[in-house]
Amino acid sequence: MGMIAGVVLTLALFAFIFWPERNPFQQADKTRVDYLRERKDTIYENLRDLNFEYLAGKYPEQDYADQRAGLEDEAARVIAEMELLEARGMVSRRKA
């Protein structure tokens, strides 16, 4: 009896893990604003990592300042483009 239960549980587990989505070929529609939000989050994460590594002594002052300035410039460009697109009404179509 225990072996049958184990086999059924194993089959149910495999079915749960490998069961295909309703439509595996359909991708989520991402707008430019969605892409820019993801890029902004990545840049902010890189800034946090850079700051941590600088405080840990892995970067000299000049390298830290150069990399930080580059990341801040890129973040400013991304945010400016996001604001421009949102002002034009090209916000993402989020599903509630």
C-alpha positions as CSV (number, residue, x, y, z in Angstrom):
1,M,0.0,0.0,0.0
2,G,2.8,2.4,0.8
3,M,4.6,1.6,-2.4
4,I,1.4,2.5,-4.4
5,A,1.1,5.8,-2.6
6,G,4.8,6.5,-3.3
7,V,4.3,5.8,-7.0
8,V,1.2,8.0,-7.2
9,L,2.9,10.8,-5.3
10,T,5.9,10.6,-7.6
11,L,3.7,10.7,-10.7
12,A,1.8,13.6,-9.3
13,L,5.0,15.4,-8.6
14,F,6.3,14.9,-12.1
15,A,3.0,16.0,-13.6
16,F,3.1,19.2,-11.5
17,I,6.7,20.0,-12.4
18,F,6.6,19.3,-16.1
19,W,2.9,20.1,-17.0
20,P,3.0,22.6,-19.9
21,E,1.5,26.1,-19.6
22,R,-1.7,26.8,-21.3
23,N,0.1,28.2,-24.3
24,P,3.9,27.8,-24.0
25,F,4.5,29.7,-27.2
26,Q,2.9,32.9,-26.1
27,Q,5.2,35.4,-24.5
28,A,4.3,38.2,-22.2
29,D,4.0,41.6,-24.0
30,K,6.6,44.0,-22.6
31,T,6.5,47.6,-23.4
32,R,9.5,49.9,-23.6
33,V,8.6,51.3,-20.2
34,D,8.7,47.8,-18.7
35,Y,12.1,47.2,-20.1
36,L,13.3,50.5,-18.8
37,R,12.0,49.8,-15.3
38,E,14.0,46.5,-15.3
39,R,17.1,48.3,-16.5
40,K,16.7,51.0,-13.8
41,D,16.4,48.3,-11.1
42,T,19.6,46.6,-12.5
43,I,21.5,49.9,-12.5
44,Y,20.5,50.6,-8.9
45,E,21.6,47.1,-7.9
46,N,24.9,47.7,-9.6
47,L,25.3,51.0,-7.8
48,R,24.7,49.2,-4.4
49,D,27.2,46.5,-5.3
50,L,29.8,49.0,-6.4
51,N,29.4,51.0,-3.2
52,F,29.7,47.8,-1.1
53,E,32.8,46.7,-2.9
54,Y,34.4,50.2,-2.6
55,L,33.7,50.2,1.1
56,A,35.3,46.7,1.3
57,G,38.5,48.2,-0.3
58,K,38.3,46.5,-3.7
59,Y,38.3,49.7,-5.8
60,P,40.6,52.7,-5.6
61,E,39.0,56.1,-5.3
62,Q,39.4,57.1,-8.9
63,D,38.0,53.8,-10.3
64,Y,35.0,54.0,-7.9
65,A,34.3,57.6,-8.9
66,D,34.5,56.8,-12.7
67,Q,32.2,53.8,-12.5
68,R,29.7,55.5,-10.2
69,A,29.5,58.5,-12.5
70,G,28.9,56.2,-15.5
71,L,26.2,54.3,-13.7
72,E,24.5,57.5,-12.5
73,D,24.6,58.9,-16.0
74,E,23.0,55.8,-17.4
75,A,20.3,55.8,-14.7
76,A,19.6,59.4,-15.5
77,R,19.1,58.6,-19.2
78,V,16.9,55.7,-18.4
79,I,14.7,57.7,-16.0
80,A,14.4,60.6,-18.5
81,E,13.3,58.2,-21.2
82,M,10.8,56.6,-18.9
83,E,9.3,60.0,-18.0
84,L,9.1,61.0,-21.6
85,L,7.3,57.8,-22.6
86,E,4.9,58.0,-19.6
87,A,4.2,61.6,-20.4
88,R,3.2,60.5,-23.9
89,G,0.9,58.0,-22.5
90,M,2.9,54.9,-23.4
91,V,2.6,53.3,-20.0
92,S,2.6,49.5,-19.6
93,R,-0.5,47.4,-19.9
94,R,-0.4,45.7,-16.5
95,K,-2.9,43.0,-15.7
96,A,-4.5,43.5,-12.3
